[in-house]
Amino acid sequence: MRDRLHEARTLVLDSESLAKAVLRDRTVTAWLALAAPGPVTVLTSDTEDLTALCGERVTGIKV
């Protein structure tokens, strides 16, 4: 978990391209979801990324 939080902080502070900005936004969303008391559901266009970042702790609903 600490590695994911470190990666999120790094992405937030160092986003130069659109691809990095999109990844940063997804990572920050996952970070906030993990910090919230469960159960947590997130509406997202990319449930695969959310699952990769959060595992089973967060439910993603595709919109």
mmCIF file of the N, C-alpha and C atoms, coordinates in Angstrom:
data_MODEL
# 
_entry.id   MODEL 
# 
loop_
_atom_site.group_PDB 
_atom_site.id 
_atom_site.type_symbol 
_atom_site.label_atom_id 
_atom_site.label_alt_id 
_atom_site.label_comp_id 
_atom_site.label_asym_id 
_atom_site.label_entity_id 
_atom_site.label_seq_id 
_atom_site.pdbx_PDB_ins_code 
_atom_site.Cartn_x 
_atom_site.Cartn_y 
_atom_site.Cartn_z 
_atom_site.occupancy 
_atom_site.B_iso_or_equiv 
_atom_site.pdbx_formal_charge 
_atom_site.auth_seq_id 
_atom_site.auth_comp_id 
_atom_site.auth_asym_id 
_atom_site.auth_atom_id 
_atom_site.pdbx_PDB_model_num 
ATOM 1   N N  . MET A 1 1  ? 0.826   -1.193 0.000   1.00 0.00 ? 1  MET A N  1 
ATOM 2   C CA . MET A 1 1  ? 0.000   0.000  0.000   1.00 0.00 ? 1  MET A CA 1 
ATOM 3   C C  . MET A 1 1  ? 0.869   1.256  0.000   1.00 0.00 ? 1  MET A C  1 
ATOM 4   N N  . ARG A 1 2  ? 1.929   1.246  0.796   1.00 0.00 ? 2  ARG A N  1 
ATOM 5   C CA . ARG A 1 2  ? 2.806   2.419  0.833   1.00 0.00 ? 2  ARG A CA 1 
ATOM 6   C C  . ARG A 1 2  ? 3.448   2.693  -0.525  1.00 0.00 ? 2  ARG A C  1 
ATOM 7   N N  . ASP A 1 3  ? 3.766   1.627  -1.264  1.00 0.00 ? 3  ASP A N  1 
ATOM 8   C CA . ASP A 1 3  ? 4.344   1.815  -2.593  1.00 0.00 ? 3  ASP A CA 1 
ATOM 9   C C  . ASP A 1 3  ? 3.353   2.507  -3.520  1.00 0.00 ? 3  ASP A C  1 
ATOM 10  N N  . ARG A 1 4  ? 2.078   2.131  -3.424  1.00 0.00 ? 4  ARG A N  1 
ATOM 11  C CA . ARG A 1 4  ? 1.042   2.758  -4.259  1.00 0.00 ? 4  ARG A CA 1 
ATOM 12  C C  . ARG A 1 4  ? 0.866   4.224  -3.887  1.00 0.00 ? 4  ARG A C  1 
ATOM 13  N N  . LEU A 1 5  ? 0.889   4.529  -2.589  1.00 0.00 ? 5  LEU A N  1 
ATOM 14  C CA . LEU A 1 5  ? 0.755   5.920  -2.168  1.00 0.00 ? 5  LEU A CA 1 
ATOM 15  C C  . LEU A 1 5  ? 1.948   6.748  -2.622  1.00 0.00 ? 5  LEU A C  1 
ATOM 16  N N  . HIS A 1 6  ? 3.137   6.154  -2.540  1.00 0.00 ? 6  HIS A N  1 
ATOM 17  C CA . HIS A 1 6  ? 4.338   6.855  -3.015  1.00 0.00 ? 6  HIS A CA 1 
ATOM 18  C C  . HIS A 1 6  ? 4.227   7.107  -4.522  1.00 0.00 ? 6  HIS A C  1 
ATOM 19  N N  . GLU A 1 7  ? 3.765   6.107  -5.274  1.00 0.00 ? 7  GLU A N  1 
ATOM 20  C CA . GLU A 1 7  ? 3.592   6.269  -6.717  1.00 0.00 ? 7  GLU A CA 1 
ATOM 21  C C  . GLU A 1 7  ? 2.569   7.365  -7.015  1.00 0.00 ? 7  GLU A C  1 
ATOM 22  N N  . ALA A 1 8  ? 1.492   7.413  -6.251  1.00 0.00 ? 8  ALA A N  1 
ATOM 23  C CA . ALA A 1 8  ? 0.469   8.440  -6.451  1.00 0.00 ? 8  ALA A CA 1 
ATOM 24  C C  . ALA A 1 8  ? 1.042   9.831  -6.212  1.00 0.00 ? 8  ALA A C  1 
ATOM 25  N N  . ARG A 1 9  ? 1.785   9.987  -5.120  1.00 0.00 ? 9  ARG A N  1 
ATOM 26  C CA . ARG A 1 9  ? 2.395   11.290 -4.838  1.00 0.00 ? 9  ARG A CA 1 
ATOM 27  C C  . ARG A 1 9  ? 3.357   11.696 -5.939  1.00 0.00 ? 9  ARG A C  1 
ATOM 28  N N  . THR A 1 10 ? 4.140   10.754 -6.422  1.00 0.00 ? 10 THR A N  1 
ATOM 29  C CA . THR A 1 10 ? 5.095   11.041 -7.493  1.00 0.00 ? 10 THR A CA 1 
ATOM 30  C C  . THR A 1 10 ? 4.369   11.494 -8.752  1.00 0.00 ? 10 THR A C  1 
ATOM 31  N N  . LEU A 1 11 ? 3.295   10.805 -9.109  1.00 0.00 ? 11 LEU A N  1 
ATOM 32  C CA . LEU A 1 11 ? 2.539   11.175 -10.303 1.00 0.00 ? 11 LEU A CA 1 
ATOM 33  C C  . LEU A 1 11 ? 1.886   12.542 -10.166 1.00 0.00 ? 11 LEU A C  1 
ATOM 34  N N  . VAL A 1 12 ? 1.405   12.865 -8.982  1.00 0.00 ? 12 VAL A N  1 
ATOM 35  C CA . VAL A 1 12 ? 0.774   14.159 -8.769  1.00 0.00 ? 12 VAL A CA 1 
ATOM 36  C C  . VAL A 1 12 ? 1.784   15.280 -8.948  1.00 0.00 ? 12 VAL A C  1 
ATOM 37  N N  . LEU A 1 13 ? 2.977   15.073 -8.462  1.00 0.00 ? 13 LEU A N  1 
ATOM 38  C CA . LEU A 1 13 ? 3.989   16.124 -8.516  1.00 0.00 ? 13 LEU A CA 1 
ATOM 39  C C  . LEU A 1 13 ? 4.707   16.209 -9.853  1.00 0.00 ? 13 LEU A C  1 
ATOM 40  N N  . ASP A 1 14 ? 4.644   15.156 -10.681 1.00 0.00 ? 14 ASP A N  1 
ATOM 41  C CA . ASP A 1 14 ? 5.407   15.127 -11.920 1.00 0.00 ? 14 ASP A CA 1 
ATOM 42  C C  . ASP A 1 14 ? 4.532   14.677 -13.088 1.00 0.00 ? 14 ASP A C  1 
ATOM 43  N N  . SER A 1 15 ? 3.636   15.554 -13.529 1.00 0.00 ? 15 SER A N  1 
ATOM 44  C CA . SER A 1 15 ? 2.821   15.190 -14.686 1.00 0.00 ? 15 SER A CA 1 
ATOM 45  C C  . SER A 1 15 ? 3.109   16.178 -15.810 1.00 0.00 ? 15 SER A C  1 
ATOM 46  N N  . GLU A 1 16 ? 3.715   15.685 -16.867 1.00 0.00 ? 16 GLU A N  1 
ATOM 47  C CA . GLU A 1 16 ? 4.109   16.539 -17.985 1.00 0.00 ? 16 GLU A CA 1 
ATOM 48  C C  . GLU A 1 16 ? 3.256   16.312 -19.221 1.00 0.00 ? 16 GLU A C  1 
ATOM 49  N N  . SER A 1 17 ? 2.756   15.125 -19.410 1.00 0.00 ? 17 SER A N  1 
ATOM 50  C CA . SER A 1 17 ? 2.017   14.829 -20.629 1.00 0.00 ? 17 SER A CA 1 
ATOM 51  C C  . SER A 1 17 ? 0.575   14.470 -20.297 1.00 0.00 ? 17 SER A C  1 
ATOM 52  N N  . LEU A 1 18 ? -0.250  14.423 -21.328 1.00 0.00 ? 18 LEU A N  1 
ATOM 53  C CA . LEU A 1 18 ? -1.653  14.060 -21.142 1.00 0.00 ? 18 LEU A CA 1 
ATOM 54  C C  . LEU A 1 18 ? -1.793  12.652 -20.583 1.00 0.00 ? 18 LEU A C  1 
ATOM 55  N N  . ALA A 1 19 ? -1.000  11.724 -21.076 1.00 0.00 ? 19 ALA A N  1 
ATOM 56  C CA . ALA A 1 19 ? -1.066  10.347 -20.583 1.00 0.00 ? 19 ALA A CA 1 
ATOM 57  C C  . ALA A 1 19 ? -0.741  10.292 -19.096 1.00 0.00 ? 19 ALA A C  1 
ATOM 58  N N  . LYS A 1 20 ? 0.268   11.039 -18.683 1.00 0.00 ? 20 LYS A N  1 
ATOM 59  C CA . LYS A 1 20 ? 0.613   11.080 -17.262 1.00 0.00 ? 20 LYS A CA 1 
ATOM 60  C C  . LYS A 1 20 ? -0.493  11.744 -16.460 1.00 0.00 ? 20 LYS A C  1 
ATOM 61  N N  . ALA A 1 21 ? -1.127  12.762 -17.031 1.00 0.00 ? 21 ALA A N  1 
ATOM 62  C CA . ALA A 1 21 ? -2.199  13.448 -16.327 1.00 0.00 ? 21 ALA A CA 1 
ATOM 63  C C  . ALA A 1 21 ? -3.389  12.520 -16.109 1.00 0.00 ? 21 ALA A C  1 
ATOM 64  N N  . VAL A 1 22 ? -3.727  11.732 -17.115 1.00 0.00 ? 22 VAL A N  1 
ATOM 65  C CA . VAL A 1 22 ? -4.829  10.778 -16.985 1.00 0.00 ? 22 VAL A CA 1 
ATOM 66  C C  . VAL A 1 22 ? -4.486  9.733  -15.937 1.00 0.00 ? 22 VAL A C  1 
ATOM 67  N N  . LEU A 1 23 ? -3.286  9.200  -15.987 1.00 0.00 ? 23 LEU A N  1 
ATOM 68  C CA . LEU A 1 23 ? -2.863  8.209  -14.998 1.00 0.00 ? 23 LEU A CA 1 
ATOM 69  C C  . LEU A 1 23 ? -2.837  8.821  -13.608 1.00 0.00 ? 23 LEU A C  1 
ATOM 70  N N  . ARG A 1 24 ? -2.400  10.059 -13.511 1.00 0.00 ? 24 ARG A N  1 
ATOM 71  C CA . ARG A 1 24 ? -2.384  10.761 -12.225 1.00 0.00 ? 24 ARG A CA 1 
ATOM 72  C C  . ARG A 1 24 ? -3.791  10.873 -11.664 1.00 0.00 ? 24 ARG A C  1 
ATOM 73  N N  . ASP A 1 25 ? -4.744  11.266 -12.499 1.00 0.00 ? 25 ASP A N  1 
ATOM 74  C CA . ASP A 1 25 ? -6.123  11.409 -12.036 1.00 0.00 ? 25 ASP A CA 1 
ATOM 75  C C  . ASP A 1 25 ? -6.693  10.079 -11.559 1.00 0.00 ? 25 ASP A C  1 
ATOM 76  N N  . ARG A 1 26 ? -6.416  9.004  -12.294 1.00 0.00 ? 26 ARG A N  1 
ATOM 77  C CA . ARG A 1 26 ? -6.901  7.684  -11.889 1.00 0.00 ? 26 ARG A CA 1 
ATOM 78  C C  . ARG A 1 26 ? -6.249  7.241  -10.587 1.00 0.00 ? 26 ARG A C  1 
ATOM 79  N N  . THR A 1 27 ? -4.975  7.532  -10.440 1.00 0.00 ? 27 THR A N  1 
ATOM 80  C CA . THR A 1 27 ? -4.259  7.138  -9.237  1.00 0.00 ? 27 THR A CA 1 
ATOM 81  C C  . THR A 1 27 ? -4.757  7.912  -8.026  1.00 0.00 ? 27 THR A C  1 
ATOM 82  N N  . VAL A 1 28 ? -4.999  9.199  -8.183  1.00 0.00 ? 28 VAL A N  1 
ATOM 83  C CA . VAL A 1 28 ? -5.507  10.006 -7.076  1.00 0.00 ? 28 VAL A CA 1 
ATOM 84  C C  . VAL A 1 28 ? -6.911  9.542  -6.694  1.00 0.00 ? 28 VAL A C  1 
ATOM 85  N N  . THR A 1 29 ? -7.739  9.209  -7.688  1.00 0.00 ? 29 THR A N  1 
ATOM 86  C CA . THR A 1 29 ? -9.071  8.682  -7.398  1.00 0.00 ? 29 THR A CA 1 
ATOM 87  C C  . THR A 1 29 ? -8.971  7.395  -6.590  1.00 0.00 ? 29 THR A C  1 
ATOM 88  N N  . ALA A 1 30 ? -8.080  6.504  -7.000  1.00 0.00 ? 30 ALA A N  1 
ATOM 89  C CA . ALA A 1 30 ? -7.882  5.247  -6.272  1.00 0.00 ? 30 ALA A CA 1 
ATOM 90  C C  . ALA A 1 30 ? -7.366  5.514  -4.864  1.00 0.00 ? 30 ALA A C  1 
ATOM 91  N N  . TRP A 1 31 ? -6.450  6.435  -4.742  1.00 0.00 ? 31 TRP A N  1 
ATOM 92  C CA . TRP A 1 31 ? -5.872  6.788  -3.445  1.00 0.00 ? 31 TRP A CA 1 
ATOM 93  C C  . TRP A 1 31 ? -6.972  7.285  -2.497  1.00 0.00 ? 31 TRP A C  1 
ATOM 94  N N  . LEU A 1 32 ? -7.839  8.161  -2.991  1.00 0.00 ? 32 LEU A N  1 
ATOM 95  C CA . LEU A 1 32 ? -8.926  8.676  -2.170  1.00 0.00 ? 32 LEU A CA 1 
ATOM 96  C C  . LEU A 1 32 ? -9.926  7.571  -1.816  1.00 0.00 ? 32 LEU A C  1 
ATOM 97  N N  . ALA A 1 33 ? -10.201 6.694  -2.760  1.00 0.00 ? 33 ALA A N  1 
ATOM 98  C CA . ALA A 1 33 ? -11.130 5.588  -2.505  1.00 0.00 ? 33 ALA A CA 1 
ATOM 99  C C  . ALA A 1 33 ? -10.580 4.664  -1.423  1.00 0.00 ? 33 ALA A C  1 
ATOM 100 N N  . LEU A 1 34 ? -9.290  4.387  -1.477  1.00 0.00 ? 34 LEU A N  1 
ATOM 101 C CA . LEU A 1 34 ? -8.681  3.517  -0.471  1.00 0.00 ? 34 LEU A CA 1 
ATOM 102 C C  . LEU A 1 34 ? -8.654  4.179  0.904   1.00 0.00 ? 34 LEU A C  1 
ATOM 103 N N  . ALA A 1 35 ? -8.590  5.493  0.927   1.00 0.00 ? 35 ALA A N  1 
ATOM 104 C CA . ALA A 1 35 ? -8.543  6.215  2.205   1.00 0.00 ? 35 ALA A CA 1 
ATOM 105 C C  . ALA A 1 35 ? -9.920  6.324  2.860   1.00 0.00 ? 35 ALA A C  1 
ATOM 106 N N  . ALA A 1 36 ? -10.981 6.165  2.069   1.00 0.00 ? 36 ALA A N  1 
ATOM 107 C CA . ALA A 1 36 ? -12.342 6.292  2.597   1.00 0.00 ? 36 ALA A CA 1 
ATOM 108 C C  . ALA A 1 36 ? -12.735 5.029  3.364   1.00 0.00 ? 36 ALA A C  1 
ATOM 109 N N  . PRO A 1 37 ? -13.577 5.196  4.385   1.00 0.00 ? 37 PRO A N  1 
ATOM 110 C CA . PRO A 1 37 ? -14.068 4.008  5.085   1.00 0.00 ? 37 PRO A CA 1 
ATOM 111 C C  . PRO A 1 37 ? -14.966 3.199  4.150   1.00 0.00 ? 37 PRO A C  1 
ATOM 112 N N  . GLY A 1 38 ? -14.813 1.896  4.165   1.00 0.00 ? 38 GLY A N  1 
ATOM 113 C CA . GLY A 1 38 ? -15.533 1.044  3.232   1.00 0.00 ? 38 GLY A CA 1 
ATOM 114 C C  . GLY A 1 38 ? -16.960 0.801  3.647   1.00 0.00 ? 38 GLY A C  1 
ATOM 115 N N  . PRO A 1 39 ? -17.751 0.223  2.808   1.00 0.00 ? 39 PRO A N  1 
ATOM 116 C CA . PRO A 1 39 ? -17.439 -0.138 1.422   1.00 0.00 ? 39 PRO A CA 1 
ATOM 117 C C  . PRO A 1 39 ? -17.440 1.095  0.511   1.00 0.00 ? 39 PRO A C  1 
ATOM 118 N N  . VAL A 1 40 ? -16.626 1.050  -0.539  1.00 0.00 ? 40 VAL A N  1 
ATOM 119 C CA . VAL A 1 40 ? -16.478 2.184  -1.448  1.00 0.00 ? 40 VAL A CA 1 
ATOM 120 C C  . VAL A 1 40 ? -16.831 1.744  -2.858  1.00 0.00 ? 40 VAL A C  1 
ATOM 121 N N  . THR A 1 41 ? -17.632 2.561  -3.550  1.00 0.00 ? 41 THR A N  1 
ATOM 122 C CA . THR A 1 41 ? -17.963 2.339  -4.948  1.00 0.00 ? 41 THR A CA 1 
ATOM 123 C C  . THR A 1 41 ? -17.565 3.584  -5.723  1.00 0.00 ? 41 THR A C  1 
ATOM 124 N N  . VAL A 1 42 ? -16.882 3.396  -6.865  1.00 0.00 ? 42 VAL A N  1 
ATOM 125 C CA . VAL A 1 42 ? -16.419 4.501  -7.690  1.00 0.00 ? 42 VAL A CA 1 
ATOM 126 C C  . VAL A 1 42 ? -17.005 4.332  -9.086  1.00 0.00 ? 42 VAL A C  1 
ATOM 127 N N  . LEU A 1 43 ? -17.594 5.401  -9.621  1.00 0.00 ? 43 LEU A N  1 
ATOM 128 C CA . LEU A 1 43 ? -18.046 5.410  -11.005 1.00 0.00 ? 43 LEU A CA 1 
ATOM 129 C C  . LEU A 1 43 ? -16.866 5.821  -11.871 1.00 0.00 ? 43 LEU A C  1 
ATOM 130 N N  . THR A 1 44 ? -16.544 5.006  -12.870 1.00 0.00 ? 44 THR A N  1 
ATOM 131 C CA . THR A 1 44 ? -15.354 5.246  -13.676 1.00 0.00 ? 44 THR A CA 1 
ATOM 132 C C  . THR A 1 44 ? -15.538 4.724  -15.095 1.00 0.00 ? 44 THR A C  1 
ATOM 133 N N  . SER A 1 45 ? -14.780 5.263  -16.005 1.00 0.00 ? 45 SER A N  1 
ATOM 134 C CA . SER A 1 45 ? -14.805 4.757  -17.379 1.00 0.00 ? 45 SER A CA 1 
ATOM 135 C C  . SER A 1 45 ? -13.813 3.612  -17.557 1.00 0.00 ? 45 SER A C  1 
ATOM 136 N N  . ASP A 1 46 ? -12.932 3.416  -16.586 1.00 0.00 ? 46 ASP A N  1 
ATOM 137 C CA . ASP A 1 46 ? -11.905 2.374  -16.703 1.00 0.00 ? 46 ASP A CA 1 
ATOM 138 C C  . ASP A 1 46 ? -11.841 1.546  -15.425 1.00 0.00 ? 46 ASP A C  1 
ATOM 139 N N  . THR A 1 47 ? -12.692 0.547  -15.343 1.00 0.00 ? 47 THR A N  1 
ATOM 140 C CA . THR A 1 47 ? -12.738 -0.283 -14.141 1.00 0.00 ? 47 THR A CA 1 
ATOM 141 C C  . THR A 1 47 ? -11.487 -1.143 -13.991 1.00 0.00 ? 47 THR A C  1 
ATOM 142 N N  . GLU A 1 48 ? -10.828 -1.460 -15.106 1.00 0.00 ? 48 GLU A N  1 
ATOM 143 C CA . GLU A 1 48 ? -9.627  -2.296 -15.033 1.00 0.00 ? 48 GLU A CA 1 
ATOM 144 C C  . GLU A 1 48 ? -8.505  -1.588 -14.281 1.00 0.00 ? 48 GLU A C  1 
ATOM 145 N N  . ASP A 1 49 ? -8.298  -0.312 -14.566 1.00 0.00 ? 49 ASP A N  1 
ATOM 146 C CA . ASP A 1 49 ? -7.265  0.445  -13.854 1.00 0.00 ? 49 ASP A CA 1 
ATOM 147 C C  . ASP A 1 49 ? -7.598  0.561  -12.370 1.00 0.00 ? 49 ASP A C  1 
ATOM 148 N N  . LEU A 1 50 ? -8.868  0.801  -12.070 1.00 0.00 ? 50 LEU A N  1 
ATOM 149 C CA . LEU A 1 50 ? -9.271  0.926  -10.678 1.00 0.00 ? 50 LEU A CA 1 
ATOM 150 C C  . LEU A 1 50 ? -9.017  -0.380 -9.928  1.00 0.00 ? 50 LEU A C  1 
ATOM 151 N N  . THR A 1 51 ? -9.345  -1.496 -10.561 1.00 0.00 ? 51 THR A N  1 
ATOM 152 C CA . THR A 1 51 ? -9.103  -2.799 -9.936  1.00 0.00 ? 51 THR A CA 1 
ATOM 153 C C  . THR A 1 51 ? -7.614  -3.049 -9.767  1.00 0.00 ? 51 THR A C  1 
ATOM 154 N N  . ALA A 1 52 ? -6.821  -2.657 -10.755 1.00 0.00 ? 52 ALA A N  1 
ATOM 155 C CA . ALA A 1 52 ? -5.370  -2.844 -10.658 1.00 0.00 ? 52 ALA A CA 1 
ATOM 156 C C  . ALA A 1 52 ? -4.789  -2.036 -9.502  1.00 0.00 ? 52 ALA A C  1 
ATOM 157 N N  . LEU A 1 53 ? -5.310  -0.851 -9.274  1.00 0.00 ? 53 LEU A N  1 
ATOM 158 C CA . LEU A 1 53 ? -4.788  0.009  -8.221  1.00 0.00 ? 53 LEU A CA 1 
ATOM 159 C C  . LEU A 1 53 ? -5.347  -0.318 -6.839  1.00 0.00 ? 53 LEU A C  1 
ATOM 160 N N  . CYS A 1 54 ? -6.598  -0.765 -6.779  1.00 0.00 ? 54 CYS A N  1 
ATOM 161 C CA . CYS A 1 54 ? -7.264  -0.942 -5.484  1.00 0.00 ? 54 CYS A CA 1 
ATOM 162 C C  . CYS A 1 54 ? -7.542  -2.389 -5.113  1.00 0.00 ? 54 CYS A C  1 
ATOM 163 N N  . GLY A 1 55 ? -7.477  -3.280 -6.065  1.00 0.00 ? 55 GLY A N  1 
ATOM 164 C CA . GLY A 1 55 ? -7.831  -4.661 -5.780  1.00 0.00 ? 55 GLY A CA 1 
ATOM 165 C C  . GLY A 1 55 ? -9.310  -4.783 -5.488  1.00 0.00 ? 55 GLY A C  1 
ATOM 166 N N  . GLU A 1 56 ? -9.643  -5.667 -4.582  1.00 0.00 ? 56 GLU A N  1 
ATOM 167 C CA . GLU A 1 56 ? -11.043 -5.936 -4.263  1.00 0.00 ? 56 GLU A CA 1 
ATOM 168 C C  . GLU A 1 56 ? -11.610 -4.983 -3.208  1.00 0.00 ? 56 GLU A C  1 
ATOM 169 N N  . ARG A 1 57 ? -10.795 -4.071 -2.712  1.00 0.00 ? 57 ARG A N  1 
ATOM 170 C CA . ARG A 1 57 ? -11.257 -3.162 -1.647  1.00 0.00 ? 57 ARG A CA 1 
ATOM 171 C C  . ARG A 1 57 ? -12.208 -2.090 -2.148  1.00 0.00 ? 57 ARG A C  1 
ATOM 172 N N  . VAL A 1 58 ? -12.201 -1.838 -3.474  1.00 0.00 ? 58 VAL A N  1 
ATOM 173 C CA . VAL A 1 58 ? -13.046 -0.806 -4.066  1.00 0.00 ? 58 VAL A CA 1 
ATOM 174 C C  . VAL A 1 58 ? -13.828 -1.423 -5.223  1.00 0.00 ? 58 VAL A C  1 
ATOM 175 N N  . THR A 1 59 ? -15.114 -1.122 -5.302  1.00 0.00 ? 59 THR A N  1 
ATOM 176 C CA . THR A 1 59 ? -15.934 -1.603 -6.403  1.00 0.00 ? 59 THR A CA 1 
ATOM 177 C C  . THR A 1 59 ? -16.020 -0.507 -7.451  1.00 0.00 ? 59 THR A C  1 
ATOM 178 N N  . GLY A 1 60 ? -15.727 -0.855 -8.699  1.00 0.00 ? 60 GLY A N  1 
ATOM 179 C CA . GLY A 1 60 ? -15.820 0.086  -9.802  1.00 0.00 ? 60 GLY A CA 1 
ATOM 180 C C  . GLY A 1 60 ? -17.031 -0.219 -10.662 1.00 0.00 ? 60 GLY A C  1 
ATOM 181 N N  . ILE A 1 61 ? -17.789 0.827  -10.988 1.00 0.00 ? 61 ILE A N  1 
ATOM 182 C CA . ILE A 1 61 ? -18.934 0.698  -11.885 1.00 0.00 ? 61 ILE A CA 1 
ATOM 183 C C  . ILE A 1 61 ? -18.639 1.492  -13.138 1.00 0.00 ? 61 ILE A C  1 
ATOM 184 N N  . LYS A 1 62 ? -18.691 0.814  -14.265 1.00 0.00 ? 62 LYS A N  1 
ATOM 185 C CA . LYS A 1 62 ? -18.377 1.467  -15.550 1.00 0.00 ? 62 LYS A CA 1 
ATOM 186 C C  . LYS A 1 62 ? -19.502 2.394  -15.971 1.00 0.00 ? 62 LYS A C  1 
ATOM 187 N N  . VAL A 1 63 ? -19.133 3.608  -16.343 1.00 0.00 ? 63 VAL A N  1 
ATOM 188 C CA . VAL A 1 63 ? -20.112 4.579  -16.848 1.00 0.00 ? 63 VAL A CA 1 
ATOM 189 C C  . VAL A 1 63 ? -19.776 4.971  -18.263 1.00 0.00 ? 63 VAL A C  1 
# 
